[in-house]
Amino acid sequence: MTATEALPLFPLHTVLLPGAPLGLRVFERRYLDLVAECGRSGRGFGICMILDGEEVGSPATPAAFGVEARIEDFGSDRNGLLTLQVRGLRRFRVVRTRVRDNGLLVGEVRWCDGPAAVPLQPQHAALATLLAELLDKVAGAHPGLGHASANLRQLEDAAWVGWRLAELLPVSDEQRLALLQEDDPCRRLDQVLEWLDEEA
């Protein structure tokens, strides 16, 4: 069985996806300590969706699956609060949690092995076309994504297509969490197709 690794957690009422950016405002001491620790170690931290509880105050109950967040940039807002720009990296599963003296939740996690690039299946070709259209529409607002023409190779990768659709489509955080918990990139795309069919 794969060994677990301790990872500090930042539970939120949202789902971070692999490859997706997220902006955070940090003001609680436990999370300021977390950012300082990540700065010293060069490591990331985990973001999990909150199943029960709040983002501030007592430690919340996190979902069993989350994504490692790596800090890409930081600054401060007009109120002087620390702001972070993070990006999602690896998925993980939380085996157990503990709470540090400062109230920070720490997970014992197992990393979910990311498969080698899985080619897009013919039944999912329409999803790649949809994603290409979305990328061209949002390229200005999401410079990190770029235009579809810049992502031609990635548009053939089932995992990348699934994560970007989950990021850009108007689905709920519960739906995003369901995709995050699915290991198979093709089954993730099957689920997206099912949701789109229900909306049609």
N, C-alpha and C positions, 0 to 999 in steps of 0.2 A: 504494500500500500504506500502511496506517495506521502512523504513527510509533509507536515503542516508548517506554515510560516506565520509569524506574528505580523499583523498589518494594522496600523491605526485606522479607524473608520470615521467617516464624516457622513452620518445618515442625513438624507434630504427627502423632501416631498417631490422628488423627480428621479428619473432614471438616466444615468450616464451610459452611453453606448461606446463600444470600441471605435476609436477614430474620431469621435465627436468632440467638439469643444464645449466648454461650459464656463460661465462667469460666476464667481462666488464673492460674497461680501463676508468678511471675517471680523468678528468683534468679541466673541466669547474667549475667555482666557485659555480654555482647553484647546481651542482650535488655533489660537495664536501660538501656543506652545507646539502644536502639531506642525504648523508651517515652519517654525524655527528649527524643529527637529529634521524636517525634510530638507531644509536648506543646508544643514550640517552634514547629513548623510547622503544627499543626492538621490534619495529614494522617493517614491511616490506614496500615496495613501489610498485607502479604499473608499469609494462612494457606493452606498447601498440605499435603495428606496426605503423610506419609513413605512412599516406596516402598522405600527401603533405608537403613538406619542407625538412629540413636537420636535422641531429643529433646535429649539433653545430649551434650557432647563434640564430636567432629569434625562438620563440616557434613554433614547428611543429604542424600540424594537426594530431591527433592520431585517430586510429580506435576506434570504439565504444566499442569493447570488448578487454579485456586484462587479464593479469594474475599477481597476487601478487607475488613479488620476495622477498625471504628471504635470507639475507646474511649468507653464510656458512663459508667463509674464505676470507682473504684479504692479500695483500702484496704490492710489488712494482716491476715494471719492470726495465730494465737496464737504462732507461731514468729517473727513479725516479718517474714515474707516478703511482698513486694508481691503483691497480688491485683488482677486486672483483670476487669471485665465488658465484653465487646465484643459488637458485633452485626455480622453479615455484610451487606455492601452489594453491590458490583459483582463480577461474575465476570471473571476474566482468564485469559489463556494465557501461560505462560512461554516466551519465545523462547530465552533463554540466561541463565545465571547466572554470578556472580562472587562471590568471597569477600573481604570487607574484612579489614584487618589484625587486627581484634578477633574474627574468626571469624564475623561476621554474613554470612548469605547474602543477596545482593541479586539480584533478578530483573529482566531487561529484559522487560517484559510488554506485551501488547496487550489492551486492554479488549474484552470481548465485548459487542457492542451488545445491550442489552435491548430486545426488541420492545415496541411499544405493547401495551397490554392485549389479550390474545388471548381471545376469548369461549370459554367451556367448550363443548365439543362434546357432542351428545346421548349419544354412546356413553360419555361420562365422567361422566354425571350421578350415577351410583351412587357415584363417588369423592367428589364434593362432599357427598353425604349421609353417607358414612362419615366424612369430615373433620369435618362438623358435629357428629356424635356424639362424635368424639374431642375436639373443642374443648370441648364441654360437660363432658366427664369430667375434663379436665386444667386447666380454667380456674383453679382455686384454686392448683394447683402451678405453673402457667405464667401469671402475671398479664399478661405482655406479649401473650399470644394472645387473651385475652378469650373470651367466650361466642360461640357461632355466630351468635346474633341480632345481635351487634355487628359481624359480618363479612359481612353478607349480600351486599354488593356485591363483596367480594373472593372470595366463594365462587363467583362467576361468572367469575373470572379464572383461566384455565388455568395460568398460570405460578405464581400464588400458591398455588393448590390443590396443585400438584405439589411445591413447596418445603415446604409445611407437612406434607404426607403423608410426604415424605422425612425430615422432622425428627421426626415423631411415631410413625411405624410402626417396628416392631422389625426393621429391615433392617440389613445389615452396612455398614461404612464403604466396602467395595469397591463395594457397590450404590449407595451415596450418591455415590461418585465417578463411577460410570457415568452417573448422572443429571446430575451437574454438568457432564460433558463433552458432554451433548446440548444443542444450541442450540434445538431446536423444543419448545415447551411441550407440544404435543399428543403428540409422540412420547415425551416423558417420562412422560405419563400412560398411554400405551399400555404402557410398560415396567412401571409400577406395577401395572396391571391384570394383566399376564402373571404377575408375581410372586405376586399375590393368588390367581390361578387355580391356580398351582402348589401353594400352601399349602392350598387348599380340599380 
